[in-house]
Amino acid sequence: MHTDPIADYLTRIRNAIRAGHDEVEIPLNGLKLEMSRILKEQGYIKDFSRRPAAVGESINVELKYTEERQPVILGIERVSRPGRRRYVDHKSVPRVHGGTGTAIVSTSAGVMTGHEARQKGVGGEVVAYVW
C-alpha cells in the first residue's frame, strides 16, 4: 500500500472547509510547508504555523472565509499523483480557471505558483490546482 501525503494534506484542508472549521492540523513535511506558504501568499488561507505534535511536528493552517462565511478556497485538486506524475515545461504550465486559480508547481528552483514558473522560465511537476 502506498500513501500520498500531499493528497492527505489537500483532503484535510478540503474536509475542514466543508465542515466549517477555522483551522486544521496537518503532519509536517517540507513540501506541505511550501504549499502552505503559497496558499498564504495567494490569499487562500489566513496563516499557518509549525507546532510540536505527539510525534514530530505539525502545520496548523488557519482557514479563510468571507464575511458571509463562504470559504475562500472553492476547489483544491491533486494533479500529479504517485502513480501518474505530471511534468510540464515552462511554456505549458497550466492556467487554472482562466487565470483566476493557482497551479502549484515543484521545480528545480523550488516550489512556486504556475505564474512564477512561467516568469522564471522553469518547468517541473504540477502538484495541485487551487481556485
C-alpha positions, 0 to 999 in steps of 0.5 A: 500500500502506498500513501500520498501525503500531499493528497492527505494534506489537500483532503484535510484542508478540503474536509475542514472547509466543508465542515466549517472549521477555522483551522486544521492540523496537518503532519509536517513535511517540507513540501506541505510547508511550501504549499502552505506558504503559497496558499498564504501568499495567494490569499487562500488561507489566513496563516499557518504555523509549525507546532510540536505534535505527539510525534514530530511536528505539525502545520496548523493552517488557519482557514479563510472565509468571507464575511458571509462565511463562504470559504475562500478556497472553492476547489483544491485538486491533486494533479500529479499523483504517485502513480501518474506524475505530471511534468510540464515545461515552462511554456505549458504550465497550466492556467487554472480557471482562466487565470483566476486559480493557482497551479502549484508547481515543484521545480528545480528552483523550488516550489512556486505558483504556475505564474512564477514558473512561467516568469522564471522560465522553469518547468517541473511537476504540477502538484495541485490546482487551487481556485 
